[in-house]
Amino acid sequence: MTATTHTSCTSAPDTLSRTRPARPSAPPSTHQHRPPSAEIGVAGPAALTVTVARRAGTTELSLAGELEASTAPLLDCLVADALDRRRDVSLDLSRTEFCDVKGLNCLLATRRRVHAHGRRLTFVGAQPLLRHLLGVSGAADVLAADG
């Protein structure tokens, strides 16, 4: 099943496509249950696929593709879903090919949100380009403190 959205994701479909028309007519419903493991993606000039797995109190989000301005809202939505379910969050960044400043801000905002909810955040597998961005921005120490 495929759904089209602009700034929010739905919990039901295995795949989510994102398009760029000016204004959505109405946002989709957001709180249906997704299977324990699902793959959700954002299509377009920048593509991001997130595989979602729920294990032992943790939602594992494995990112593949580009984390930037048009794809960051997908990660925001999936983290919000994990926090609504009172779960810790693990971000696997091993297949993240590109991350710009908006993507970096998304990671930092994710850290703040997860901690504000009293949950634990773990970062796994950042590639050399992403580690370089984190280092030159001064965010490497902040994010490394989480795991």
C-alpha positions in Angstrom: 0.0 0.0 0.0 1.4 3.5 -0.8 0.2 6.8 0.7 1.2 10.3 -0.3 2.0 12.9 2.3 3.8 16.2 2.8 5.1 16.6 6.4 3.7 13.7 8.4 3.9 10.0 8.0 1.2 7.4 8.5 1.9 4.4 10.7 0.1 1.9 8.5 1.7 1.6 5.1 4.9 -0.4 4.5 6.0 2.3 2.0 5.4 6.0 2.2 6.0 8.2 -0.9 6.6 11.9 -0.5 5.8 14.4 -3.2 6.4 18.1 -3.3 3.0 19.8 -4.3 2.5 23.2 -2.7 -0.2 22.4 -0.1 -1.8 19.1 1.0 -5.6 19.0 1.1 -5.7 17.2 4.4 -3.1 15.4 6.5 -3.5 11.6 6.7 -4.5 9.9 9.9 -1.4 9.0 11.9 -1.9 6.4 14.6 -2.6 3.0 13.1 -0.4 0.1 14.1 2.6 -0.9 11.9 4.0 -4.4 12.0 7.0 -5.0 14.2 9.3 -4.5 11.2 8.5 -2.3 8.2 10.3 -0.3 5.6 9.2 3.3 4.9 10.7 5.6 2.3 10.7 9.1 0.9 10.9 9.3 -2.9 12.1 12.3 -4.9 15.3 14.0 -5.7 16.6 13.0 -2.3 15.6 9.5 -1.2 15.6 8.1 2.3 14.4 4.6 3.3 14.0 3.8 7.0 13.6 0.2 8.1 11.7 0.1 11.4 12.1 -2.8 13.8 10.8 -3.0 17.4 12.8 -5.2 19.8 12.9 -5.4 23.6 11.7 -1.9 24.4 13.7 -0.2 21.6 12.6 1.0 18.2 15.5 0.5 15.7 15.5 2.9 12.8 17.9 2.0 10.0 18.4 4.9 7.6 19.4 4.3 4.0 20.0 7.2 1.6 20.0 11.0 2.2 19.1 12.8 5.4 18.4 16.3 4.4 15.6 19.0 4.3 13.1 17.0 2.3 13.7 13.7 4.1 14.2 14.8 7.8 10.4 15.0 8.5 10.2 11.3 8.0 12.7 10.6 10.7 11.0 13.1 12.9 7.7 11.3 12.5 9.1 7.9 13.2 10.9 9.1 16.3 7.7 10.7 17.5 5.9 7.3 17.0 8.6 5.5 19.0 8.3 8.1 21.8 4.5 7.8 21.8 5.0 4.1 22.4 7.4 4.9 25.3 10.3 3.2 23.6 14.0 3.9 23.4 15.4 4.7 20.0 18.4 3.3 18.1 19.5 5.0 14.8 21.6 2.9 12.5 23.3 5.4 10.2 25.6 2.8 8.4 23.7 3.3 5.1 23.3 7.0 5.3 25.0 8.3 2.2 24.5 12.0 2.7 23.6 14.4 5.5 23.4 18.2 5.2 22.9 20.8 7.9 19.2 20.1 8.1 19.9 16.4 8.6 22.4 17.3 11.3 19.9 19.5 13.0 17.3 16.7 12.8 19.8 14.3 14.6 20.4 16.9 17.3 16.7 17.6 17.7 16.0 13.9 17.9 18.5 13.7 20.7 16.8 16.5 22.6 13.4 15.0 22.1 14.3 11.5 23.1 16.0 12.8 26.3 13.1 15.1 27.1 10.9 12.0 27.1 13.3 10.3 29.5 14.2 7.7 26.9 17.6 6.4 25.6 19.0 7.2 22.2 21.8 5.1 20.5 23.6 6.0 17.3 25.2 3.2 15.4 27.5 2.9 12.3 28.0 6.5 11.1 30.0 6.5 7.9 33.2 8.6 7.4 31.5 11.4 5.6 28.9 11.7 8.4 31.5 11.4 11.1 33.4 14.3 9.4 30.3 16.5 9.3 29.7 15.7 13.0 33.3 16.5 13.8 33.6 19.9 12.0 30.2 21.0 13.4 31.2 20.1 17.0 28.3 17.7 17.3 30.4 14.5 17.4 31.0 14.7 21.1 27.3 15.5 21.8 26.0 12.6 19.8 28.8 10.2 20.9 27.7 10.6 24.5 24.5 8.8 23.6 26.2 5.6 22.4 
